[in-house]
Structures are given as C-alpha cells and as structure tokens.
Amino acid sequence: MTAEIVNLNKVRKARERANREREAEENRMKFGQSKAERGLFDAQSRKSQMDLDRARRQNEHHIDDDDQDPGPKAS
C-alpha cells in the first residue's frame, strides 16, 4: 500500500486552470455575443452605411481644396 506520488505544483496549476476556464465560460455567457448576433449587428451597420451613402447629395461643379491641382500655374 504505497501512496501515489503527486506533484503539488501540477495539481495546483491544474486547479487554477480549471477555475480560470470556468470563470471565462461564465463571462462569455454574461457579456459575450453569439456569432449570429455579431453577424446581425455587422449587417445592420453595413446597411445603414450604404443607405447614408445613397442619400448623399452629389455636386459635380463644386471643387474642394483637395481636388485642385497643386502644380505651378501657367500664365
């Protein structure tokens, strides 16, 4: 009847790892979003951005400072 030799560091680390995993799972349930929820949010964001882009007014005759040619002017 010999006792099994146990490395206490391994036991301690395994227990801590299990506790961290349990806590991570609880946090995922509390704060996380499912893949479907993230996909829905992304799709809604893209749609609202496309709607804004479509509604943007275009003025072709207006020249911004960025659109001007920075080269030297010929007289």
N, CA, C and O atoms as CSV, one atom per row, in Angstrom:
chain,resi,resn,atom,element,x,y,z
A,1,MET,N,N,0.829,-1.181,0.000
A,1,MET,CA,C,0.000,0.000,0.000
A,1,MET,C,C,0.871,1.240,0.000
A,1,MET,O,O,1.105,1.876,1.028
A,2,THR,N,N,1.333,1.551,-1.181
A,2,THR,CA,C,2.125,2.768,-1.295
A,2,THR,C,C,1.256,3.876,-1.857
A,2,THR,O,O,0.403,3.664,-2.719
A,3,ALA,N,N,1.499,5.025,-1.353
A,3,ALA,CA,C,0.723,6.187,-1.803
A,3,ALA,C,C,1.250,6.657,-3.154
A,3,ALA,O,O,2.438,6.529,-3.453
A,4,GLU,N,N,0.347,7.200,-3.961
A,4,GLU,CA,C,0.745,7.721,-5.272
A,4,GLU,C,C,1.461,9.045,-5.085
A,4,GLU,O,O,0.998,9.912,-4.344
A,5,ILE,N,N,2.587,9.196,-5.756
A,5,ILE,CA,C,3.357,10.430,-5.659
A,5,ILE,C,C,2.704,11.467,-6.561
A,5,ILE,O,O,2.456,11.219,-7.741
A,6,VAL,N,N,2.429,12.636,-5.985
A,6,VAL,CA,C,1.733,13.694,-6.716
A,6,VAL,C,C,2.583,14.949,-6.686
A,6,VAL,O,O,3.060,15.367,-5.630
A,7,ASN,N,N,2.768,15.545,-7.855
A,7,ASN,CA,C,3.474,16.811,-7.929
A,7,ASN,C,C,2.472,17.911,-7.561
A,7,ASN,O,O,1.529,18.178,-8.307
A,8,LEU,N,N,2.685,18.540,-6.411
A,8,LEU,CA,C,1.719,19.522,-5.925
A,8,LEU,C,C,1.611,20.744,-6.836
A,8,LEU,O,O,0.538,21.340,-6.939
A,9,ASN,N,N,2.711,21.126,-7.503
A,9,ASN,CA,C,2.644,22.251,-8.434
A,9,ASN,C,C,1.704,21.945,-9.596
A,9,ASN,O,O,0.927,22.804,-10.014
A,10,LYS,N,N,1.776,20.728,-10.114
A,10,LYS,CA,C,0.894,20.352,-11.223
A,10,LYS,C,C,-0.565,20.338,-10.781
A,10,LYS,O,O,-1.444,20.770,-11.527
A,11,VAL,N,N,-0.824,19.851,-9.592
A,11,VAL,CA,C,-2.193,19.811,-9.068
A,11,VAL,C,C,-2.717,21.242,-8.891
A,11,VAL,O,O,-3.843,21.553,-9.279
A,12,ARG,N,N,-1.895,22.095,-8.305
A,12,ARG,CA,C,-2.295,23.489,-8.075
A,12,ARG,C,C,-2.567,24.193,-9.404
A,12,ARG,O,O,-3.579,24.879,-9.551
A,13,LYS,N,N,-1.655,24.022,-10.378
A,13,LYS,CA,C,-1.821,24.679,-11.675
A,13,LYS,C,C,-3.050,24.148,-12.416
A,13,LYS,O,O,-3.759,24.915,-13.067
A,14,ALA,N,N,-3.301,22.852,-12.321
A,14,ALA,CA,C,-4.479,22.279,-12.975
A,14,ALA,C,C,-5.759,22.826,-12.354
A,14,ALA,O,O,-6.720,23.116,-13.066
A,15,ARG,N,N,-5.777,22.968,-11.031
A,15,ARG,CA,C,-6.944,23.522,-10.343
A,15,ARG,C,C,-7.169,24.974,-10.750
A,15,ARG,O,O,-8.302,25.378,-11.009
A,16,GLU,N,N,-6.077,25.771,-10.808
A,16,GLU,CA,C,-6.196,27.175,-11.203
A,16,GLU,C,C,-6.655,27.298,-12.654
A,16,GLU,O,O,-7.469,28.162,-12.980
A,17,ARG,N,N,-6.131,26.428,-13.526
A,17,ARG,CA,C,-6.531,26.447,-14.933
A,17,ARG,C,C,-8.023,26.141,-15.059
A,17,ARG,O,O,-8.723,26.792,-15.834
A,18,ALA,N,N,-8.508,25.172,-14.316
A,18,ALA,CA,C,-9.925,24.811,-14.352
A,18,ALA,C,C,-10.781,25.967,-13.837
A,18,ALA,O,O,-11.849,26.242,-14.383
A,19,ASN,N,N,-10.313,26.645,-12.784
A,19,ASN,CA,C,-11.058,27.788,-12.255
A,19,ASN,C,C,-11.110,28.933,-13.267
A,19,ASN,O,O,-12.150,29.570,-13.434
A,20,ARG,N,N,-9.980,29.193,-13.944
A,20,ARG,CA,C,-9.956,30.257,-14.948
A,20,ARG,C,C,-10.892,29.928,-16.112
A,20,ARG,O,O,-11.592,30.808,-16.613
A,21,GLU,N,N,-10.906,28.686,-16.536
A,21,GLU,CA,C,-11.781,28.268,-17.632
A,21,GLU,C,C,-13.249,28.391,-17.231
A,21,GLU,O,O,-14.078,28.825,-18.031
A,22,ARG,N,N,-13.567,28.015,-16.009
A,22,ARG,CA,C,-14.947,28.132,-15.520
A,22,ARG,C,C,-15.365,29.590,-15.484
A,22,ARG,O,O,-16.473,29.932,-15.899
A,23,GLU,N,N,-14.482,30.456,-14.989
A,23,GLU,CA,C,-14.780,31.886,-14.920
A,23,GLU,C,C,-14.914,32.486,-16.322
A,23,GLU,O,O,-15.777,33.333,-16.553
A,24,ALA,N,N,-14.075,32.056,-17.249
A,24,ALA,CA,C,-14.155,32.540,-18.626
A,24,ALA,C,C,-15.485,32.137,-19.259
A,24,ALA,O,O,-16.101,32.928,-19.974
A,25,GLU,N,N,-15.918,30.930,-19.002
A,25,GLU,CA,C,-17.202,30.467,-19.542
A,25,GLU,C,C,-18.351,31.297,-18.971
A,25,GLU,O,O,-19.274,31.661,-19.701
A,26,GLU,N,N,-18.302,31.598,-17.678
A,26,GLU,CA,C,-19.339,32.434,-17.066
A,26,GLU,C,C,-19.352,33.824,-17.696
A,26,GLU,O,O,-20.421,34.372,-17.965
A,27,ASN,N,N,-18.166,34.401,-17.933
A,27,ASN,CA,C,-18.091,35.729,-18.545
A,27,ASN,C,C,-18.582,35.703,-19.980
A,27,ASN,O,O,-19.216,36.657,-20.431
A,28,ARG,N,N,-18.301,34.627,-20.707
A,28,ARG,CA,C,-18.811,34.527,-22.072
A,28,ARG,C,C,-20.335,34.514,-22.072
A,28,ARG,O,O,-20.970,35.104,-22.946
A,29,MET,N,N,-20.907,33.844,-21.097
A,29,MET,CA,C,-22.367,33.801,-21.016
A,29,MET,C,C,-22.939,35.162,-20.632
A,29,MET,O,O,-23.984,35.560,-21.146
A,30,LYS,N,N,-22.270,35.871,-19.741
A,30,LYS,CA,C,-22.770,37.168,-19.276
A,30,LYS,C,C,-22.609,38.253,-20.326
A,30,LYS,O,O,-23.554,38.985,-20.621
A,31,PHE,N,N,-21.405,38.358,-20.893
A,31,PHE,CA,C,-21.050,39.532,-21.685
A,31,PHE,C,C,-20.901,39.270,-23.173
A,31,PHE,O,O,-20.899,40.219,-23.957
A,32,GLY,N,N,-20.780,38.054,-23.577
A,32,GLY,CA,C,-20.470,37.753,-24.969
A,32,GLY,C,C,-21.684,37.830,-25.865
A,32,GLY,O,O,-22.827,37.812,-25.406
A,33,GLN,N,N,-21.409,37.918,-27.156
A,33,GLN,CA,C,-22.445,37.866,-28.165
A,33,GLN,C,C,-22.242,36.591,-28.962
A,33,GLN,O,O,-21.117,36.140,-29.176
A,34,SER,N,N,-23.343,36.031,-29.390
A,34,SER,CA,C,-23.222,34.844,-30.222
A,34,SER,C,C,-22.771,35.268,-31.618
A,34,SER,O,O,-22.818,36.448,-31.967
A,35,LYS,N,N,-22.340,34.304,-32.395
A,35,LYS,CA,C,-21.881,34.599,-33.756
A,35,LYS,C,C,-23.024,35.191,-34.575
A,35,LYS,O,O,-22.804,36.091,-35.387
A,36,ALA,N,N,-24.233,34.697,-34.371
A,36,ALA,CA,C,-25.394,35.213,-35.098
A,36,ALA,C,C,-25.662,36.674,-34.730
A,36,ALA,O,O,-25.984,37.485,-35.598
A,37,GLU,N,N,-25.531,37.007,-33.449
A,37,GLU,CA,C,-25.746,38.391,-33.016
A,37,GLU,C,C,-24.705,39.327,-33.613
A,37,GLU,O,O,-25.040,40.429,-34.048
A,38,ARG,N,N,-23.441,38.900,-33.638
A,38,ARG,CA,C,-22.385,39.726,-34.246
A,38,ARG,C,C,-22.644,39.916,-35.732
A,38,ARG,O,O,-22.468,41.015,-36.259
A,39,GLY,N,N,-23.062,38.849,-36.413
A,39,GLY,CA,C,-23.356,38.941,-37.847
A,39,GLY,C,C,-24.507,39.876,-38.126
A,39,GLY,O,O,-24.463,40.642,-39.088
A,40,LEU,N,N,-25.537,39.827,-37.302
A,40,LEU,CA,C,-26.681,40.717,-37.465
A,40,LEU,C,C,-26.261,42.166,-37.271
A,40,LEU,O,O,-26.654,43.037,-38.047
A,41,PHE,N,N,-25.473,42.428,-36.248
A,41,PHE,CA,C,-25.003,43.789,-35.990
A,41,PHE,C,C,-24.158,44.300,-37.151
A,41,PHE,O,O,-24.315,45.448,-37.567
A,42,ASP,N,N,-23.263,43.464,-37.681
A,42,ASP,CA,C,-22.421,43.862,-38.812
A,42,ASP,C,C,-23.269,44.152,-40.045
A,42,ASP,O,O,-23.024,45.130,-40.751
A,43,ALA,N,N,-24.260,43.310,-40.308
A,43,ALA,CA,C,-25.126,43.508,-41.471
A,43,ALA,C,C,-25.921,44.805,-41.336
A,43,ALA,O,O,-26.073,45.546,-42.308
A,44,GLN,N,N,-26.425,45.079,-40.138
A,44,GLN,CA,C,-27.174,46.318,-39.926
A,44,GLN,C,C,-26.281,47.534,-40.103
A,44,GLN,O,O,-26.710,48.543,-40.663
A,45,SER,N,N,-25.048,47.450,-39.633
A,45,SER,CA,C,-24.107,48.562,-39.779
A,45,SER,C,C,-23.802,48.822,-41.250
A,45,SER,O,O,-23.791,49.970,-41.692
A,46,ARG,N,N,-23.552,47.748,-42.010
A,46,ARG,CA,C,-23.264,47.910,-43.442
A,46,ARG,C,C,-24.458,48.501,-44.178
A,46,ARG,O,O,-24.292,49.360,-45.044
A,47,LYS,N,N,-25.671,48.040,-43.836
A,47,LYS,CA,C,-26.870,48.544,-44.497
A,47,LYS,C,C,-27.082,50.012,-44.195
A,47,LYS,O,O,-27.404,50.785,-45.098
A,48,SER,N,N,-26.912,50.413,-42.955
A,48,SER,CA,C,-27.116,51.821,-42.620
A,48,SER,C,C,-26.066,52.696,-43.300
A,48,SER,O,O,-26.379,53.813,-43.712
A,49,GLN,N,N,-24.824,52.213,-43.427
A,49,GLN,CA,C,-23.791,52.980,-44.120
A,49,GLN,C,C,-24.113,53.098,-45.607
A,49,GLN,O,O,-23.919,54.160,-46.198
A,50,MET,N,N,-24.603,52.019,-46.216
A,50,MET,CA,C,-24.979,52.073,-47.632
A,50,MET,C,C,-26.144,53.029,-47.839
A,50,MET,O,O,-26.170,53.770,-48.822
A,51,ASP,N,N,-27.116,53.021,-46.915
A,51,ASP,CA,C,-28.251,53.945,-47.027
A,51,ASP,C,C,-27.770,55.391,-46.957
A,51,ASP,O,O,-28.250,56.237,-47.711
A,52,LEU,N,N,-26.835,55.682,-46.067
A,52,LEU,CA,C,-26.292,57.037,-45.975
A,52,LEU,C,C,-25.535,57.418,-47.240
A,52,LEU,O,O,-25.650,58.545,-47.721
A,53,ASP,N,N,-24.765,56.485,-47.775
A,53,ASP,CA,C,-24.014,56.763,-48.997
A,53,ASP,C,C,-24.951,57.032,-50.176
A,53,ASP,O,O,-24.679,57.907,-50.998
A,54,ARG,N,N,-26.039,56.290,-50.259
A,54,ARG,CA,C,-27.001,56.502,-51.344
A,54,ARG,C,C,-27.713,57.838,-51.213
A,54,ARG,O,O,-28.056,58.466,-52.215
A,55,ALA,N,N,-27.935,58.270,-49.980
A,55,ALA,CA,C,-28.669,59.508,-49.750
A,55,ALA,C,C,-27.781,60.746,-49.864
A,55,ALA,O,O,-28.283,61.870,-49.855
A,56,ARG,N,N,-26.476,60.552,-49.972
A,56,ARG,CA,C,-25.551,61.675,-50.047
A,56,ARG,C,C,-25.777,62.430,-51.355
A,56,ARG,O,O,-25.907,61.826,-52.419
A,57,ARG,N,N,-25.821,63.729,-51.263
A,57,ARG,CA,C,-26.009,64.565,-52.445
A,57,ARG,C,C,-24.685,64.709,-53.181
A,57,ARG,O,O,-23.632,64.864,-52.563
A,58,GLN,N,N,-24.750,64.656,-54.480
A,58,GLN,CA,C,-23.570,64.802,-55.311
A,58,GLN,C,C,-23.610,66.173,-55.983
A,58,GLN,O,O,-24.618,66.526,-56.595
A,59,ASN,N,N,-22.548,66.937,-55.882
A,59,ASN,CA,C,-22.441,68.225,-56.533
A,59,ASN,C,C,-21.170,68.185,-57.367
A,59,ASN,O,O,-20.064,68.316,-56.842
A,60,GLU,N,N,-21.339,68.002,-58.662
A,60,GLU,CA,C,-20.189,67.817,-59.536
A,60,GLU,C,C,-19.455,69.114,-59.835
A,60,GLU,O,O,-18.288,69.076,-60.227
A,61,HIS,N,N,-20.106,70.264,-59.662
A,61,HIS,CA,C,-19.495,71.533,-60.020
A,61,HIS,C,C,-18.658,72.117,-58.897
A,61,HIS,O,O,-17.917,73.076,-59.115
A,62,HIS,N,N,-18.763,71.563,-57.716
A,62,HIS,CA,C,-18.022,72.069,-56.564
A,62,HIS,C,C,-16.638,71.426,-56.542
A,62,HIS,O,O,-16.515,70.206,-56.645
A,63,ILE,N,N,-15.592,72.255,-56.406
A,63,ILE,CA,C,-14.219,71.742,-56.336
A,63,ILE,C,C,-13.687,72.009,-54.934
A,63,ILE,O,O,-13.635,73.153,-54.483
A,64,ASP,N,N,-13.292,70.935,-54.251
A,64,ASP,CA,C,-12.705,71.075,-52.920
A,64,ASP,C,C,-11.237,71.466,-53.056
A,64,ASP,O,O,-10.652,71.360,-54.134
A,65,ASP,N,N,-10.657,71.914,-51.963
A,65,ASP,CA,C,-9.233,72.236,-51.961
A,65,ASP,C,C,-8.398,70.995,-52.275
A,65,ASP,O,O,-7.332,71.100,-52.883
A,66,ASP,N,N,-8.882,69.816,-51.860
A,66,ASP,CA,C,-8.146,68.583,-52.098
A,66,ASP,C,C,-8.155,68.207,-53.591
A,66,ASP,O,O,-7.255,67.511,-54.062
A,67,ASP,N,N,-9.167,68.664,-54.323
A,67,ASP,CA,C,-9.300,68.289,-55.717
A,67,ASP,C,C,-8.479,69.170,-56.655
A,67,ASP,O,O,-8.320,68.819,-57.824
A,68,GLN,N,N,-7.957,70.286,-56.191
A,68,GLN,CA,C,-7.230,71.200,-57.049
A,68,GLN,C,C,-5.842,70.655,-57.351
A,68,GLN,O,O,-5.254,69.925,-56.552
A,69,ASP,N,N,-5.333,71.025,-58.524
A,69,ASP,CA,C,-4.017,70.596,-58.944
A,69,ASP,C,C,-2.959,71.408,-58.201
A,69,ASP,O,O,-2.974,72.635,-58.292
A,70,PRO,N,N,-2.040,70.772,-57.469
A,70,PRO,CA,C,-1.055,71.514,-56.690
A,70,PRO,C,C,0.118,72.029,-57.525
A,70,PRO,O,O,0.994,72.712,-56.995
A,71,GLY,N,N,0.149,71.715,-58.814
A,71,GLY,CA,C,1.274,72.105,-59.661
A,71,GLY,C,C,1.294,73.593,-59.932
A,71,GLY,O,O,0.347,74.305,-59.596
A,72,PRO,N,N,2.395,74.076,-60.553
A,72,PRO,CA,C,2.507,75.514,-60.851
A,72,PRO,C,C,1.513,75.914,-61.944
A,72,PRO,O,O,1.219,75.148,-62.861
A,73,LYS,N,N,1.017,77.126,-61.811
A,73,LYS,CA,C,0.043,77.631,-62.767
A,73,LYS,C,C,0.769,78.311,-63.927
A,73,LYS,O,O,1.731,79.053,-63.726
A,74,ALA,N,N,0.298,78.048,-65.127
A,74,ALA,CA,C,0.877,78.681,-66.324
A,74,ALA,C,C,0.164,80.004,-66.552
A,74,ALA,O,O,-1.059,80.067,-66.433
A,75,SER,N,N,0.896,81.058,-66.875
A,75,SER,CA,C,0.302,82.383,-67.095
A,75,SER,C,C,-0.046,82.583,-68.532
A,75,SER,O,O,-0.556,83.641,-68.902
